[in-house]
């Protein structure tokens, strides 16, 4: 079963900010990171349960995949996958919990 994958505006902003930050030092690496994020998202349409449950939330519907040092956080509901946020792995998720839960 193919799931429909969509992005929240916040997640799109996150990817833009990541690319902008990395490109200050290496435009090539910034492109590589964005491509890897997009490739990982594409795979979610076939295997949304492949990601682990976000430990801070312990909610089976909210999962994550790691892309390099970034957490790709998404919500699975029925046949939909919503990319909620893309944050650095060292960043505390607590300030973002409302955003993740409300998406």
C-alpha positions as CSV (number, residue, x, y, z in Angstrom):
1,X,0.0,0.0,0.0
2,X,1.4,3.4,-1.0
3,X,1.0,6.1,1.6
4,X,0.5,9.7,0.6
5,X,3.4,11.8,1.9
6,X,3.2,15.6,2.5
7,X,5.3,18.2,4.2
8,X,4.3,20.7,6.9
9,X,5.4,24.3,6.2
10,X,7.6,24.1,9.2
11,X,9.4,21.0,7.9
12,X,10.0,22.7,4.6
13,X,11.4,25.7,6.4
14,X,13.6,23.4,8.5
15,X,15.2,21.9,5.3
16,X,15.7,25.3,3.8
17,X,17.4,26.5,7.0
18,X,19.6,23.4,7.1
19,X,20.7,23.8,3.5
20,X,21.4,27.5,4.0
21,X,23.5,26.9,7.1
22,X,25.5,24.0,5.5
23,X,26.0,25.9,2.2
24,X,28.0,28.6,4.1
25,X,30.9,26.1,4.3
26,X,30.0,23.7,1.5
27,X,27.3,24.1,-1.2
28,X,28.0,20.6,-2.4
29,X,27.5,19.0,1.0
30,X,24.3,21.1,1.5
31,X,22.9,19.7,-1.8
32,X,23.9,16.2,-0.7
33,X,22.1,16.5,2.6
34,X,19.0,17.8,1.0
35,X,19.0,15.0,-1.6
36,X,19.4,12.4,1.1
37,X,16.5,13.9,3.1
38,X,14.3,13.9,0.0
39,X,15.3,10.3,-0.8
40,X,14.5,9.2,2.7
41,X,11.1,10.9,2.5
42,X,10.3,9.2,-0.8
43,X,10.9,5.8,0.8
44,X,8.3,6.6,3.5
45,X,5.5,6.1,1.0
46,X,6.3,2.4,0.9
47,X,7.7,1.8,4.4
48,X,6.4,4.4,6.9
49,X,6.8,2.0,9.9
50,X,10.5,1.6,9.2
51,X,11.3,4.6,11.4
52,X,11.5,4.3,15.1
53,X,9.0,5.8,17.5
54,X,10.2,9.1,18.7
55,X,11.4,8.3,22.3
56,X,10.4,11.6,23.8
57,X,6.8,11.0,22.7
58,X,6.2,7.3,22.8
59,X,3.4,7.6,20.3
60,X,3.3,4.9,17.6
61,X,2.0,7.4,15.1
62,X,5.0,9.8,15.5
63,X,8.2,8.3,14.1
64,X,11.6,9.4,13.0
65,X,14.4,8.5,10.6
66,X,17.9,9.8,10.9
67,X,19.5,11.4,7.9
68,X,23.1,12.1,8.7
69,X,22.9,14.0,12.0
70,X,19.3,15.2,11.4
71,X,16.0,13.8,12.8
72,X,13.3,13.5,10.2
73,X,10.1,13.5,12.3
74,X,6.8,12.4,10.8
75,X,3.3,11.4,11.7
76,X,1.6,8.3,10.2
77,X,-2.2,8.4,10.2
78,X,-4.3,6.1,8.1
79,X,-2.7,6.2,4.6
80,X,-1.0,9.6,5.1
81,X,2.5,10.5,6.2
82,X,3.1,14.1,7.3
83,X,6.7,15.3,7.6
84,X,6.5,17.4,10.7
85,X,10.0,18.6,11.4
86,X,13.7,18.1,10.4
87,X,15.9,19.0,13.3
88,X,19.5,18.4,14.3
89,X,20.0,15.3,16.4
90,X,21.6,17.3,19.2
91,X,18.7,19.8,19.4
92,X,16.3,19.3,22.3
93,X,13.0,18.2,21.0
94,X,11.0,19.5,24.0
95,X,10.6,23.1,22.6
96,X,9.2,21.5,19.4
97,X,6.7,19.1,21.1
98,X,3.7,21.3,20.6
99,X,4.5,21.6,16.9
100,X,5.0,17.9,16.5
101,X,1.8,17.0,18.4
102,X,-0.3,19.6,16.6
103,X,0.7,18.6,13.1
